[in-house]
Amino acid sequence: MEPGTAVPFTEAGSGEQAVLLRLESGEFAAYSAICTHQQCIVAYDAEEGMLECPCHGSIFDPADGGRVEQGPAQQPLPDIPVEVQDGSVVRV
């Protein structure tokens, strides 16, 4: 994955939608793709580098722990711990 890109995936254990990102810094991060406001599925805006909810306009910063940049959401996106092992990104 190139920096500034994202790939949606399904969490194996829960079956919930999630997103894996390669941040501009080169680090990997993963979050639940379910908005903490009313459970719509967020999408990655590569131009802005943010995760955005299409339903009510909440914006989350994946480079800052999924922090809410713009509401109505009040809670950050739940993070999914990942790391690179032998060239692959795995959940830890």
NUFI-123075 format. One record per residue: residue number from 1; x, y, z of N, C-alpha, C in turn. Coordinates in Angstrom, 2 decimals, padded with zeros to 5 digits. Example, Ala and Ser with C-alpha at 12.3 -4.5 7.8 and 13.67 -1.06 7.14 Angstrom:
<atoms>
<atom resi="1" n_x="013.19" n_y="-005.69" n_z="007.80" ca_x="012.30" ca_y="-004.50" ca_z="007.80" c_x="013.20" c_y="-003.30" c_z="007.80"/>
<atom resi="2" n_x="012.85" n_y="-002.25" n_z="007.08" ca_x="013.67" ca_y="-001.06" ca_z="007.14" c_x="012.90" c_y="000.03" c_z="007.87"/>
</atoms>
This chain:
<atoms>
<atom resi="1" n_x="000.84" n_y="-001.19" n_z="000.00" ca_x="000.00" ca_y="000.00" ca_z="000.00" c_x="000.88" c_y="001.24" c_z="000.00"/>
<atom resi="2" n_x="000.48" n_y="002.19" n_z="-000.76" ca_x="001.17" ca_y="003.47" ca_z="-000.80" c_x="000.70" c_y="004.36" c_z="000.35"/>
<atom resi="3" n_x="001.55" n_y="005.24" n_z="000.87" ca_x="001.10" ca_y="006.20" ca_z="001.89" c_x="-000.08" c_y="007.03" c_z="001.35"/>
<atom resi="4" n_x="-001.03" n_y="007.30" n_z="002.25" ca_x="-002.20" ca_y="008.08" ca_z="001.88" c_x="-003.29" c_y="007.26" c_z="001.22"/>
<atom resi="5" n_x="-003.29" n_y="005.94" n_z="001.44" ca_x="-004.31" ca_y="005.08" ca_z="000.85" c_x="-005.01" c_y="004.28" c_z="001.94"/>
<atom resi="6" n_x="-006.16" n_y="003.71" n_z="001.59" ca_x="-006.95" ca_y="002.93" ca_z="002.53" c_x="-007.59" c_y="001.75" c_z="001.80"/>
<atom resi="7" n_x="-007.81" n_y="000.67" n_z="002.56" ca_x="-008.45" ca_y="-000.53" ca_z="002.03" c_x="-009.52" c_y="-000.97" c_z="003.01"/>
<atom resi="8" n_x="-010.77" n_y="-001.10" n_z="002.56" ca_x="-011.80" ca_y="-001.63" ca_z="003.46" c_x="-011.60" c_y="-003.13" c_z="003.66"/>
<atom resi="9" n_x="-012.00" n_y="-003.62" n_z="004.83" ca_x="-011.95" ca_y="-005.06" ca_z="005.09" c_x="-013.02" c_y="-005.41" c_z="006.12"/>
<atom resi="10" n_x="-013.25" n_y="-006.69" n_z="006.28" ca_x="-014.21" ca_y="-007.18" ca_z="007.26" c_x="-013.43" c_y="-007.82" c_z="008.39"/>
<atom resi="11" n_x="-013.71" n_y="-007.39" n_z="009.61" ca_x="-013.07" ca_y="-007.96" ca_z="010.80" c_x="-013.46" c_y="-009.43" c_z="010.91"/>
<atom resi="12" n_x="-012.45" n_y="-010.30" n_z="010.98" ca_x="-012.70" ca_y="-011.73" ca_z="011.00" c_x="-013.55" c_y="-012.16" c_z="012.20"/>
<atom resi="13" n_x="-013.22" n_y="-011.65" n_z="013.38" ca_x="-013.92" ca_y="-012.07" ca_z="014.59" c_x="-015.36" c_y="-011.57" c_z="014.69"/>
<atom resi="14" n_x="-015.56" n_y="-010.30" n_z="014.37" ca_x="-016.87" ca_y="-009.68" ca_z="014.57" c_x="-017.72" c_y="-009.63" c_z="013.30"/>
<atom resi="15" n_x="-017.08" n_y="-009.70" n_z="012.13" ca_x="-017.82" ca_y="-009.56" ca_z="010.88" c_x="-018.15" c_y="-008.12" c_z="010.54"/>
<atom resi="16" n_x="-017.64" n_y="-007.17" n_z="011.36" ca_x="-017.94" ca_y="-005.75" ca_z="011.13" c_x="-017.02" c_y="-005.15" c_z="010.07"/>
<atom resi="17" n_x="-017.51" n_y="-004.11" n_z="009.42" ca_x="-016.71" ca_y="-003.43" ca_z="008.42" c_x="-015.65" c_y="-002.58" c_z="009.10"/>
<atom resi="18" n_x="-014.47" n_y="-002.56" n_z="008.48" ca_x="-013.32" ca_y="-001.83" ca_z="009.03" c_x="-012.51" c_y="-001.25" c_z="007.87"/>
<atom resi="19" n_x="-011.50" n_y="-000.47" n_z="008.22" ca_x="-010.65" ca_y="000.13" ca_z="007.19" c_x="-009.20" c_y="000.12" c_z="007.66"/>
<atom resi="20" n_x="-008.31" n_y="-000.31" n_z="006.76" ca_x="-006.87" ca_y="-000.29" ca_z="006.99" c_x="-006.31" c_y="000.88" c_z="006.20"/>
<atom resi="21" n_x="-005.49" n_y="001.70" n_z="006.86" ca_x="-004.92" ca_y="002.87" ca_z="006.22" c_x="-003.41" c_y="002.83" c_z="006.28"/>
<atom resi="22" n_x="-002.78" n_y="003.34" n_z="005.26" ca_x="-001.35" ca_y="003.63" ca_z="005.32" c_x="-001.28" c_y="005.14" c_z="005.36"/>
<atom resi="23" n_x="-000.93" n_y="005.65" n_z="006.52" ca_x="-000.89" ca_y="007.09" ca_z="006.74" c_x="000.22" c_y="007.74" c_z="005.93"/>
<atom resi="24" n_x="000.15" n_y="009.03" n_z="005.75" ca_x="001.18" ca_y="009.77" ca_z="005.02" c_x="002.56" c_y="009.56" c_z="005.64"/>
<atom resi="25" n_x="002.60" n_y="009.31" n_z="006.95" ca_x="003.86" ca_y="009.05" ca_z="007.65" c_x="004.46" c_y="007.70" c_z="007.28"/>
<atom resi="26" n_x="003.67" n_y="006.85" n_z="006.62" ca_x="004.12" ca_y="005.51" ca_z="006.27" c_x="003.65" c_y="004.45" c_z="007.25"/>
<atom resi="27" n_x="003.14" n_y="004.88" n_z="008.42" ca_x="002.63" ca_y="003.94" ca_z="009.41" c_x="001.27" c_y="003.40" c_z="008.98"/>
<atom resi="28" n_x="000.93" n_y="002.22" n_z="009.54" ca_x="-000.37" ca_y="001.63" ca_z="009.29" c_x="-001.28" c_y="001.89" c_z="010.48"/>
<atom resi="29" n_x="-002.57" n_y="002.03" n_z="010.20" ca_x="-003.58" ca_y="002.18" ca_z="011.24" c_x="-004.85" c_y="001.49" c_z="010.74"/>
<atom resi="30" n_x="-005.64" n_y="001.00" n_z="011.66" ca_x="-006.91" ca_y="000.38" ca_z="011.29" c_x="-007.98" c_y="000.81" c_z="012.28"/>
<atom resi="31" n_x="-009.18" n_y="001.01" n_z="011.75" ca_x="-010.30" ca_y="001.45" ca_z="012.57" c_x="-011.58" c_y="000.75" c_z="012.15"/>
<atom resi="32" n_x="-012.51" n_y="000.70" n_z="013.07" ca_x="-013.86" ca_y="000.30" ca_z="012.70" c_x="-014.35" c_y="001.31" c_z="011.67"/>
<atom resi="33" n_x="-015.07" n_y="000.85" n_z="010.66" ca_x="-015.62" ca_y="001.76" ca_z="009.65" c_x="-017.04" c_y="002.20" c_z="010.02"/>
<atom resi="34" n_x="-017.47" n_y="001.86" n_z="011.22" ca_x="-018.82" ca_y="002.20" ca_z="011.66" c_x="-018.79" c_y="003.50" c_z="012.45"/>
<atom resi="35" n_x="-019.44" n_y="004.51" n_z="011.90" ca_x="-019.48" ca_y="005.83" ca_z="012.54" c_x="-020.07" c_y="005.72" c_z="013.94"/>
<atom resi="36" n_x="-019.46" n_y="006.42" n_z="014.88" ca_x="-019.91" ca_y="006.37" ca_z="016.28" c_x="-021.15" c_y="007.22" c_z="016.52"/>
<atom resi="37" n_x="-021.64" n_y="007.91" n_z="015.50" ca_x="-022.85" ca_y="008.71" ca_z="015.65" c_x="-024.10" c_y="007.85" c_z="015.47"/>
<atom resi="38" n_x="-024.32" n_y="007.36" n_z="014.24" ca_x="-025.49" ca_y="006.53" ca_z="013.99" c_x="-025.18" c_y="005.32" c_z="013.12"/>
<atom resi="39" n_x="-023.97" n_y="004.84" n_z="013.21" ca_x="-023.52" ca_y="003.58" ca_z="012.64" c_x="-023.55" c_y="003.49" c_z="011.11"/>
<atom resi="40" n_x="-023.43" n_y="004.60" n_z="010.42" ca_x="-023.23" ca_y="004.58" ca_z="008.97" c_x="-021.77" c_y="004.16" c_z="008.71"/>
<atom resi="41" n_x="-021.48" n_y="003.75" n_z="007.51" ca_x="-020.13" ca_y="003.31" ca_z="007.15" c_x="-019.32" c_y="004.50" c_z="006.62"/>
<atom resi="42" n_x="-018.20" n_y="004.75" n_z="007.27" ca_x="-017.33" ca_y="005.87" ca_z="006.85" c_x="-016.52" c_y="005.48" c_z="005.63"/>
<atom resi="43" n_x="-016.04" n_y="006.49" n_z="004.91" ca_x="-015.20" ca_y="006.28" ca_z="003.73" c_x="-013.97" c_y="007.16" c_z="003.85"/>
<atom resi="44" n_x="-012.89" n_y="006.72" n_z="003.22" ca_x="-011.64" ca_y="007.47" ca_z="003.27" c_x="-011.61" c_y="008.51" c_z="002.17"/>
<atom resi="45" n_x="-011.32" n_y="009.74" n_z="002.52" ca_x="-011.12" ca_y="010.83" ca_z="001.56" c_x="-009.62" c_y="011.04" c_z="001.45"/>
<atom resi="46" n_x="-009.03" n_y="010.50" n_z="000.38" ca_x="-007.58" ca_y="010.54" ca_z="000.20" c_x="-007.07" c_y="011.97" c_z="000.07"/>
<atom resi="47" n_x="-007.84" n_y="012.84" n_z="-000.55" ca_x="-007.42" ca_y="014.22" ca_z="-000.72" c_x="-007.27" c_y="014.93" c_z="000.62"/>
<atom resi="48" n_x="-008.20" n_y="014.67" n_z="001.52" ca_x="-008.17" ca_y="015.30" ca_z="002.84" c_x="-007.43" c_y="014.47" c_z="003.88"/>
<atom resi="49" n_x="-007.25" n_y="013.17" n_z="003.60" ca_x="-006.60" ca_y="012.29" ca_z="004.57" c_x="-007.47" c_y="012.00" c_z="005.77"/>
<atom resi="50" n_x="-008.78" n_y="012.03" n_z="005.59" ca_x="-009.73" ca_y="011.85" ca_z="006.69" c_x="-010.73" c_y="010.75" c_z="006.37"/>
<atom resi="51" n_x="-011.32" n_y="010.19" n_z="007.42" ca_x="-012.43" ca_y="009.27" ca_z="007.29" c_x="-013.70" c_y="010.08" c_z="007.48"/>
<atom resi="52" n_x="-014.64" n_y="009.96" n_z="006.53" ca_x="-015.83" ca_y="010.81" ca_z="006.54" c_x="-017.09" c_y="009.96" c_z="006.50"/>
<atom resi="53" n_x="-018.08" n_y="010.39" n_z="007.27" ca_x="-019.37" ca_y="009.72" ca_z="007.29" c_x="-020.29" c_y="010.39" c_z="006.28"/>
<atom resi="54" n_x="-020.82" n_y="009.62" n_z="005.32" ca_x="-021.69" ca_y="010.21" ca_z="004.30" c_x="-023.09" c_y="010.54" c_z="004.82"/>
<atom resi="55" n_x="-023.48" n_y="010.00" n_z="005.96" ca_x="-024.85" ca_y="010.21" ca_z="006.44" c_x="-025.06" c_y="011.58" c_z="007.09"/>
<atom resi="56" n_x="-024.17" n_y="011.96" n_z="008.01" ca_x="-024.38" ca_y="013.19" ca_z="008.77" c_x="-023.16" c_y="014.10" c_z="008.81"/>
<atom resi="57" n_x="-022.10" n_y="013.75" n_z="008.07" ca_x="-020.97" ca_y="014.64" ca_z="007.92" c_x="-019.89" c_y="014.59" c_z="008.98"/>
<atom resi="58" n_x="-019.92" n_y="013.59" n_z="009.86" ca_x="-018.83" ca_y="013.48" ca_z="010.83" c_x="-017.52" c_y="013.18" c_z="010.11"/>
<atom resi="59" n_x="-016.43" n_y="013.74" n_z="010.64" ca_x="-015.11" ca_y="013.55" ca_z="010.06" c_x="-014.16" c_y="013.11" c_z="011.17"/>
<atom resi="60" n_x="-013.36" n_y="012.07" n_z="010.85" ca_x="-012.44" ca_y="011.48" ca_z="011.82" c_x="-011.02" c_y="011.55" c_z="011.27"/>
<atom resi="61" n_x="-010.06" n_y="011.80" n_z="012.16" ca_x="-008.66" ca_y="011.90" ca_z="011.76" c_x="-007.93" c_y="010.59" c_z="012.05"/>
<atom resi="62" n_x="-007.61" n_y="009.80" n_z="011.02" ca_x="-006.95" ca_y="008.52" ca_z="011.25" c_x="-005.51" c_y="008.66" c_z="011.74"/>
<atom resi="63" n_x="-004.89" n_y="009.79" n_z="011.52" ca_x="-003.52" ca_y="010.01" ca_z="011.98" c_x="-003.47" c_y="010.42" c_z="013.45"/>
<atom resi="64" n_x="-004.65" n_y="010.65" n_z="014.05" ca_x="-004.73" ca_y="011.08" ca_z="015.45" c_x="-005.70" c_y="010.19" c_z="016.23"/>
<atom resi="65" n_x="-005.54" n_y="008.88" n_z="016.07" ca_x="-006.34" ca_y="007.94" ca_z="016.86" c_x="-007.80" c_y="007.88" c_z="016.50"/>
<atom resi="66" n_x="-008.19" n_y="008.30" n_z="015.29" ca_x="-009.59" ca_y="008.29" ca_z="014.89" c_x="-010.40" c_y="009.40" c_z="015.55"/>
<atom resi="67" n_x="-009.70" n_y="010.42" n_z="016.02" ca_x="-010.33" ca_y="011.55" ca_z="016.73" c_x="-011.37" c_y="012.25" c_z="015.86"/>
<atom resi="68" n_x="-012.45" n_y="012.70" n_z="016.50" ca_x="-013.50" ca_y="013.44" ca_z="015.81" c_x="-012.97" c_y="014.83" c_z="015.45"/>
<atom resi="69" n_x="-012.96" n_y="015.14" n_z="014.18" ca_x="-012.58" ca_y="016.48" ca_z="013.69" c_x="-013.81" c_y="017.35" c_z="013.54"/>
<atom resi="70" n_x="-014.93" n_y="016.72" n_z="013.19" ca_x="-016.19" ca_y="017.44" ca_z="012.98" c_x="-017.32" c_y="016.50" c_z="013.32"/>
<atom resi="71" n_x="-018.29" n_y="016.97" n_z="014.12" ca_x="-019.43" ca_y="016.17" ca_z="014.53" c_x="-020.52" c_y="016.14" c_z="013.49"/>
<atom resi="72" n_x="-021.57" n_y="015.46" n_z="013.84" ca_x="-022.17" ca_y="015.29" ca_z="015.15" c_x="-021.59" c_y="014.16" c_z="016.01"/>
<atom resi="73" n_x="-020.78" n_y="013.27" n_z="015.47" ca_x="-020.20" ca_y="012.21" ca_z="016.32" c_x="-019.45" c_y="012.85" c_z="017.48"/>
<atom resi="74" n_x="-019.51" n_y="012.19" n_z="018.64" ca_x="-018.83" ca_y="012.67" ca_z="019.83" c_x="-017.66" c_y="011.77" c_z="020.22"/>
<atom resi="75" n_x="-017.65" n_y="010.53" n_z="019.76" ca_x="-016.63" ca_y="009.55" ca_z="020.13" c_x="-015.75" c_y="009.23" c_z="018.93"/>
<atom resi="76" n_x="-014.45" n_y="008.98" n_z="019.15" ca_x="-013.58" ca_y="008.60" ca_z="018.04" c_x="-013.96" c_y="007.21" c_z="017.51"/>
<atom resi="77" n_x="-013.46" n_y="006.90" n_z="016.32" ca_x="-013.66" ca_y="005.55" ca_z="015.78" c_x="-012.83" c_y="004.57" c_z="016.61"/>
<atom resi="78" n_x="-013.38" n_y="003.41" n_z="016.94" ca_x="-012.61" ca_y="002.42" ca_z="017.66" c_x="-011.43" c_y="001.94" c_z="016.81"/>
<atom resi="79" n_x="-010.25" n_y="001.90" n_z="017.42" ca_x="-009.09" ca_y="001.46" ca_z="016.66" c_x="-008.98" c_y="-000.06" c_z="016.71"/>
<atom resi="80" n_x="-008.30" n_y="-000.59" n_z="015.71" ca_x="-008.02" ca_y="-002.01" ca_z="015.60" c_x="-006.50" c_y="-002.13" c_z="015.59"/>
<atom resi="81" n_x="-005.91" n_y="-002.73" n_z="016.61" ca_x="-004.45" ca_y="-002.79" ca_z="016.67" c_x="-003.86" c_y="-003.67" c_z="015.57"/>
<atom resi="82" n_x="-002.95" n_y="-003.10" n_z="014.79" ca_x="-002.28" ca_y="-003.82" ca_z="013.72" c_x="-000.78" c_y="-003.53" c_z="013.77"/>
<atom resi="83" n_x="-000.01" n_y="-004.43" n_z="013.18" ca_x="001.43" ca_y="-004.21" ca_z="013.03" c_x="001.90" c_y="-004.98" c_z="011.80"/>
<atom resi="84" n_x="003.07" n_y="-004.61" n_z="011.32" ca_x="003.66" ca_y="-005.29" ca_z="010.18" c_x="004.54" c_y="-006.42" c_z="010.69"/>
<atom resi="85" n_x="004.27" n_y="-007.64" n_z="010.19" ca_x="005.05" ca_y="-008.82" ca_z="010.55" c_x="005.44" c_y="-009.53" c_z="009.26"/>
<atom resi="86" n_x="006.73" n_y="-009.68" n_z="009.01" ca_x="007.22" ca_y="-010.36" ca_z="007.81" c_x="006.61" c_y="-009.80" c_z="006.54"/>
<atom resi="87" n_x="006.44" n_y="-008.48" n_z="006.47" ca_x="005.94" ca_y="-007.83" ca_z="005.28" c_x="004.43" c_y="-007.81" c_z="005.14"/>
<atom resi="88" n_x="003.70" n_y="-008.36" n_z="006.10" ca_x="002.25" ca_y="-008.35" ca_z="006.06" c_x="001.69" c_y="-007.58" c_z="007.24"/>
<atom resi="89" n_x="000.55" n_y="-006.93" n_z="007.03" ca_x="-000.12" ca_y="-006.23" ca_z="008.13" c_x="-001.06" c_y="-007.23" c_z="008.79"/>
<atom resi="90" n_x="-000.90" n_y="-007.39" n_z="010.11" ca_x="-001.71" ca_y="-008.34" ca_z="010.85" c_x="-002.33" c_y="-007.67" c_z="012.07"/>
<atom resi="91" n_x="-003.49" n_y="-008.22" n_z="012.49" ca_x="-004.15" ca_y="-007.74" ca_z="013.70" c_x="-003.41" c_y="-008.33" c_z="014.87"/>
<atom resi="92" n_x="-003.20" n_y="-007.49" n_z="015.90" ca_x="-002.52" ca_y="-007.98" ca_z="017.10" c_x="-003.43" c_y="-007.94" c_z="018.30"/>
</atoms>
